[in-house]
Amino acid sequence: MRGGSGSECRGKGCGVTATRATGAADRAVWADAPLLADLMPWSVGPLRLGRAWVLGPDPAVLKARWERLVAAGDEGGRAALFRPSRSRTLRSAVPQLPGQRTSTAPLALESGRCPEPVRVAHGPYDQQWLIPDHRLIDAARPELWRVADDRQIHAVEGAGPDPAPTLTFSALLPDGHSPAGRPGRIRPLYRRPGGREPNLAPGLLGLLAARLARPVGAEDFLAWVAACAGHRPEGWAVPLAADPETWEAGVELGRRALWLHTRGAHSGERPRLPGGQRPYVRAALPERGLPGTLAYDPEEAALHLGAGRVAPVPRAAWEFHAGGVRVLESWFERRTARGEPGTLEAVVPAAWPREWTSELLELITVLALLAEERPARRALAERLAAGPRIGPAELGEAGVLPVPGAARRPASVLDHHEEGPGGQFALV
């Protein structure tokens, strides 16, 4: 399934939002910078599904899996398909996920239609579908669902083999999956729905506005993180410029990064490569079955999916890595994997859906444009290293650090009703 040749890009700056350090001065920028964990203090662990069949790249397949589950003749047969865990069995009593209208009756008695799958961010750069039923998911992180709306953006830390951890951004609710198999953290920008109460250290925006002599909003800060965050052993660090011009340059660069990571979700404009560089399908994928191989031809700048062919595909997009794996290969493997016969994971599409081709073209575009940003990011790092910065000592003197314990806990959503087990309502 692997194909193509050429050098692989696995270091910082190769598919991560960190900028490659180019010297001792640059490394010092992150060495003495405050940690993202203190600047965006509330974080949530990744979703723990407990069973792989509830997530997939095709919503029709998820509905087919659900139908096979509820059609099982007896509870034993249904349990074999469901795959019980310590957290979830066919008799588990759990509340609805916030914002979802699903049954709270035991799954052993379920006979209804599949809940409508929702789009989620899967890992650093994939988007898949999830059945949003709390009875199916071991740890769904309800606190994330409570604040998920069209204003939210998440910073997603992914653990990976050093030196290639990832920091990505998603407008969709992320599952926090790490290709390296080690969990990271999910940091929503807002603690309440509607873009209310930024998830930032209290007083941080006021201090930045005073030092930079200009308004600084929550999304300005997140853009700065997207442009300037770097990784060190303790976690992601965010150097804070004290020079207004450097700050503006970083925010502008970061806004473009957020636009690419979120695929234009808040702008209404999808990322596109310039004319002549846009990838197109040059040879159609087969109408039946799924392609069994993926290969890259660097001379033709073409991606081959079995007999299908997409070109032009920039080499930088093909070599884009995250969490130690090539992003395009990982994307392809998730769509062509075949589960063990007799399991719900074995229910897969009979043919390559057209939607996957559109998703592939968009992913190639996003990866290519992100790769183009690397020189600007390195230049910004050098500029930041040479200029004045706001360090942890100044943040401490201003009372921004250390953050109060309440800032690390989710906010109460006092006006939000959720259905608990058996149809009872709770106020949270």
Secondary structure as UniProt FT lines:
FT   TURN            12..13
FT   HELIX           24..31
FT   HELIX           36..39
FT   HELIX           52..54
FT   STRAND          55..56
FT   HELIX           59..70
FT   HELIX           75..82
FT   TURN            90..91
FT   TURN            98..99
FT   HELIX           107..109
FT   STRAND          118..122
FT   TURN            123..125
FT   STRAND          126..130
FT   HELIX           134..136
FT   HELIX           142..146
FT   TURN            150..151
FT   STRAND          154..158
FT   TURN            162..163
FT   STRAND          166..170
FT   TURN            179..180
FT   STRAND          185..188
FT   STRAND          190..192
FT   TURN            193..195
FT   STRAND          196..198
FT   TURN            202..203
FT   HELIX           204..212
FT   HELIX           218..228
FT   STRAND          230..232
FT   TURN            233..234
FT   STRAND          235..237
FT   STRAND          240..241
FT   HELIX           244..261
FT   TURN            262..267
FT   TURN            275..277
FT   STRAND          280..283
FT   STRAND          294..297
FT   TURN            298..301
FT   STRAND          302..305
FT   TURN            306..307
FT   STRAND          308..311
FT   HELIX           315..318
FT   STRAND          321..322
FT   TURN            323..324
FT   STRAND          325..326
FT   HELIX           327..336
FT   TURN            341..342
FT   HELIX           344..346
FT   HELIX           354..372
FT   HELIX           374..386
FT   STRAND          389..390
FT   HELIX           392..397
FT   TURN            398..399
FT   HELIX           405..408
FT   TURN            414..415
FT   STRAND          417..419
FT   HELIX           421..423
FT   STRAND          425..427
//
